[in-house]
Amino acid sequence: MAVYCSRSPEETRSIARELARGLKQGSVVALFGELGAGKTVFVQGLAEGLNISSSWVKSPSFTLMRVFPGAPPFYHLDLYRLDDPLKEDIDWEEIFELGITAIEWAEKIESLLPDNTIKVRLKITGPGQRKIEVEQEKSSGD
Protein backbone atom coordinates (compact mmCIF):
# COMPACT_ATOMS: atom_id res chain seq x y z
CA MET A 1 0.00 0.00 0.00
CA ALA A 2 1.19 3.47 -0.86
CA VAL A 3 0.24 6.38 1.42
CA TYR A 4 0.33 10.01 0.33
CA CYS A 5 -0.34 13.33 2.03
CA SER A 6 -2.03 15.89 -0.20
CA ARG A 7 -2.12 19.53 0.81
CA SER A 8 -4.18 20.78 -2.17
CA PRO A 9 -6.52 19.67 -4.93
CA GLU A 10 -3.61 19.99 -7.39
CA GLU A 11 -1.50 17.57 -5.32
CA THR A 12 -4.44 15.14 -5.25
CA ARG A 13 -4.77 15.37 -9.05
CA SER A 14 -1.00 14.87 -9.41
CA ILE A 15 -1.10 11.65 -7.35
CA ALA A 16 -3.95 10.40 -9.53
CA ARG A 17 -2.14 11.35 -12.77
CA GLU A 18 0.78 9.17 -11.69
CA LEU A 19 -1.55 6.28 -10.94
CA ALA A 20 -3.24 6.65 -14.34
CA ARG A 21 0.03 5.89 -16.12
CA GLY A 22 -0.28 2.22 -15.13
CA LEU A 23 -3.95 1.80 -16.01
CA LYS A 24 -5.13 -0.26 -18.96
CA GLN A 25 -8.37 -1.75 -20.28
CA GLY A 26 -10.02 -3.65 -17.43
CA SER A 27 -8.48 -1.49 -14.70
CA VAL A 28 -10.91 -0.53 -11.94
CA VAL A 29 -10.19 2.25 -9.44
CA ALA A 30 -12.56 2.14 -6.47
CA LEU A 31 -12.74 5.35 -4.45
CA PHE A 32 -13.75 5.44 -0.79
CA GLY A 33 -14.15 8.48 1.43
CA GLU A 34 -16.63 10.76 3.07
CA LEU A 35 -18.44 13.56 1.28
CA GLY A 36 -15.91 16.25 0.36
CA ALA A 37 -12.86 13.99 0.73
CA GLY A 38 -11.72 14.62 -2.83
CA LYS A 39 -12.98 11.63 -4.81
CA THR A 40 -14.05 13.68 -7.84
CA VAL A 41 -10.79 15.66 -7.72
CA PHE A 42 -8.91 12.35 -7.77
CA VAL A 43 -10.94 11.21 -10.80
CA GLN A 44 -10.07 14.49 -12.53
CA GLY A 45 -6.40 13.61 -12.06
CA LEU A 46 -6.97 10.12 -13.47
CA ALA A 47 -8.63 11.69 -16.51
CA GLU A 48 -5.71 14.08 -17.02
CA GLY A 49 -3.34 11.10 -16.84
CA LEU A 50 -5.41 9.45 -19.57
CA ASN A 51 -5.24 12.60 -21.74
CA ILE A 52 -8.84 13.61 -21.01
CA SER A 53 -9.50 17.21 -20.05
CA SER A 54 -10.27 17.38 -16.33
CA SER A 55 -12.72 20.21 -17.05
CA TRP A 56 -15.02 17.56 -18.54
CA VAL A 57 -14.96 15.53 -15.33
CA LYS A 58 -17.78 16.48 -13.01
CA SER A 59 -19.45 14.33 -10.41
CA PRO A 60 -21.99 12.23 -12.32
CA SER A 61 -24.25 11.96 -9.25
CA PHE A 62 -27.39 12.73 -11.21
CA THR A 63 -26.53 10.58 -14.23
CA LEU A 64 -24.78 7.67 -12.45
CA MET A 65 -22.14 7.28 -15.16
CA ARG A 66 -20.22 9.36 -17.66
CA VAL A 67 -18.25 7.76 -20.47
CA PHE A 68 -15.25 9.46 -22.04
CA PRO A 69 -14.27 8.06 -25.46
CA GLY A 70 -10.80 6.75 -25.92
CA ALA A 71 -8.85 3.60 -26.49
CA PRO A 72 -9.88 2.27 -24.04
CA PRO A 73 -12.87 4.36 -22.93
CA PHE A 74 -12.89 5.86 -19.42
CA TYR A 75 -15.97 5.24 -17.27
CA HIS A 76 -16.68 7.49 -14.28
CA LEU A 77 -19.40 6.20 -11.95
CA ASP A 78 -20.81 7.88 -8.84
CA LEU A 79 -23.02 5.64 -6.72
CA TYR A 80 -23.86 8.25 -4.06
CA ARG A 81 -27.53 8.62 -4.99
CA LEU A 82 -28.25 4.90 -5.35
CA ASP A 83 -29.70 3.29 -2.23
CA ASP A 84 -28.81 -0.24 -3.34
CA PRO A 85 -26.78 -0.40 -6.56
CA LEU A 86 -26.76 -4.20 -6.31
CA LYS A 87 -30.49 -4.16 -7.15
CA GLU A 88 -30.00 -2.02 -10.25
CA ASP A 89 -30.12 -3.64 -13.69
CA ILE A 90 -26.50 -2.84 -14.49
CA ASP A 91 -24.01 -5.21 -16.09
CA TRP A 92 -21.11 -4.32 -13.79
CA GLU A 93 -18.79 -6.97 -15.25
CA GLU A 94 -19.19 -5.60 -18.77
CA ILE A 95 -18.44 -2.05 -17.63
CA PHE A 96 -15.35 -3.24 -15.76
CA GLU A 97 -14.05 -5.15 -18.80
CA LEU A 98 -14.71 -2.58 -21.54
CA GLY A 99 -12.50 0.24 -20.39
CA ILE A 100 -10.88 1.92 -17.42
CA THR A 101 -13.39 2.49 -14.63
CA ALA A 102 -13.34 4.90 -11.68
CA ILE A 103 -16.09 4.42 -9.09
CA GLU A 104 -16.99 6.96 -6.41
CA TRP A 105 -18.75 5.51 -3.32
CA ALA A 106 -17.42 2.08 -4.30
CA GLU A 107 -18.28 0.64 -0.88
CA LYS A 108 -21.83 0.24 -2.22
CA ILE A 109 -20.68 -2.48 -4.65
CA GLU A 110 -17.52 -3.66 -2.93
CA SER A 111 -18.61 -7.31 -3.15
CA LEU A 112 -18.75 -7.02 -6.96
CA LEU A 113 -15.35 -5.42 -7.49
CA PRO A 114 -13.02 -7.58 -9.60
CA ASP A 115 -9.66 -8.96 -8.49
CA ASN A 116 -6.88 -6.41 -8.92
CA THR A 117 -9.19 -3.49 -8.17
CA ILE A 118 -7.14 -0.50 -7.08
CA LYS A 119 -8.69 0.81 -3.87
CA VAL A 120 -8.16 4.48 -3.08
CA ARG A 121 -9.16 5.69 0.37
CA LEU A 122 -9.27 9.45 0.87
CA LYS A 123 -9.43 10.88 4.38
CA ILE A 124 -9.74 14.51 5.41
CA THR A 125 -6.90 15.23 7.83
CA GLY A 126 -7.20 19.01 8.07
CA PRO A 127 -8.26 22.08 6.11
CA GLY A 128 -7.25 21.32 2.52
CA GLN A 129 -5.30 18.24 3.60
CA ARG A 130 -5.98 14.63 2.65
CA LYS A 131 -4.43 11.29 3.44
CA ILE A 132 -4.63 9.10 0.33
CA GLU A 133 -4.07 5.36 0.61
CA VAL A 134 -3.69 3.41 -2.64
CA GLU A 135 -3.92 -0.37 -2.43
CA GLN A 136 -3.95 -2.87 -5.24
CA GLU A 137 -4.96 -6.42 -4.44
CA LYS A 138 -3.16 -9.07 -6.41
CA SER A 139 -5.07 -12.00 -7.82
CA SER A 140 -3.65 -15.48 -7.37
CA GLY A 141 -2.57 -15.44 -11.03
CA ASP A 142 -0.17 -12.52 -10.56
SVG drawing of the C-alpha trace seen along z (x, -y; Angstrom):
<svg xmlns="http://www.w3.org/2000/svg" viewBox="-33 -25 37 43">
<polyline fill="none" stroke="black" stroke-width="0.4" points="0.0,0.0 1.2,-3.5 0.2,-6.4 0.3,-10.0 -0.3,-13.3 -2.0,-15.9 -2.1,-19.5 -4.2,-20.8 -6.5,-19.7 -3.6,-20.0 -1.5,-17.6 -4.4,-15.1 -4.8,-15.4 -1.0,-14.9 -1.1,-11.6 -3.9,-10.4 -2.1,-11.4 0.8,-9.2 -1.6,-6.3 -3.2,-6.7 0.0,-5.9 -0.3,-2.2 -4.0,-1.8 -5.1,0.3 -8.4,1.8 -10.0,3.6 -8.5,1.5 -10.9,0.5 -10.2,-2.3 -12.6,-2.1 -12.7,-5.4 -13.7,-5.4 -14.1,-8.5 -16.6,-10.8 -18.4,-13.6 -15.9,-16.3 -12.9,-14.0 -11.7,-14.6 -13.0,-11.6 -14.0,-13.7 -10.8,-15.7 -8.9,-12.4 -10.9,-11.2 -10.1,-14.5 -6.4,-13.6 -7.0,-10.1 -8.6,-11.7 -5.7,-14.1 -3.3,-11.1 -5.4,-9.4 -5.2,-12.6 -8.8,-13.6 -9.5,-17.2 -10.3,-17.4 -12.7,-20.2 -15.0,-17.6 -15.0,-15.5 -17.8,-16.5 -19.4,-14.3 -22.0,-12.2 -24.2,-12.0 -27.4,-12.7 -26.5,-10.6 -24.8,-7.7 -22.1,-7.3 -20.2,-9.4 -18.3,-7.8 -15.3,-9.5 -14.3,-8.1 -10.8,-6.7 -8.9,-3.6 -9.9,-2.3 -12.9,-4.4 -12.9,-5.9 -16.0,-5.2 -16.7,-7.5 -19.4,-6.2 -20.8,-7.9 -23.0,-5.6 -23.9,-8.2 -27.5,-8.6 -28.3,-4.9 -29.7,-3.3 -28.8,0.2 -26.8,0.4 -26.8,4.2 -30.5,4.2 -30.0,2.0 -30.1,3.6 -26.5,2.8 -24.0,5.2 -21.1,4.3 -18.8,7.0 -19.2,5.6 -18.4,2.0 -15.4,3.2 -14.0,5.2 -14.7,2.6 -12.5,-0.2 -10.9,-1.9 -13.4,-2.5 -13.3,-4.9 -16.1,-4.4 -17.0,-7.0 -18.7,-5.5 -17.4,-2.1 -18.3,-0.6 -21.8,-0.2 -20.7,2.5 -17.5,3.7 -18.6,7.3 -18.7,7.0 -15.3,5.4 -13.0,7.6 -9.7,9.0 -6.9,6.4 -9.2,3.5 -7.1,0.5 -8.7,-0.8 -8.2,-4.5 -9.2,-5.7 -9.3,-9.5 -9.4,-10.9 -9.7,-14.5 -6.9,-15.2 -7.2,-19.0 -8.3,-22.1 -7.2,-21.3 -5.3,-18.2 -6.0,-14.6 -4.4,-11.3 -4.6,-9.1 -4.1,-5.4 -3.7,-3.4 -3.9,0.4 -3.9,2.9 -5.0,6.4 -3.2,9.1 -5.1,12.0 -3.7,15.5 -2.6,15.4 -0.2,12.5"/>
</svg>
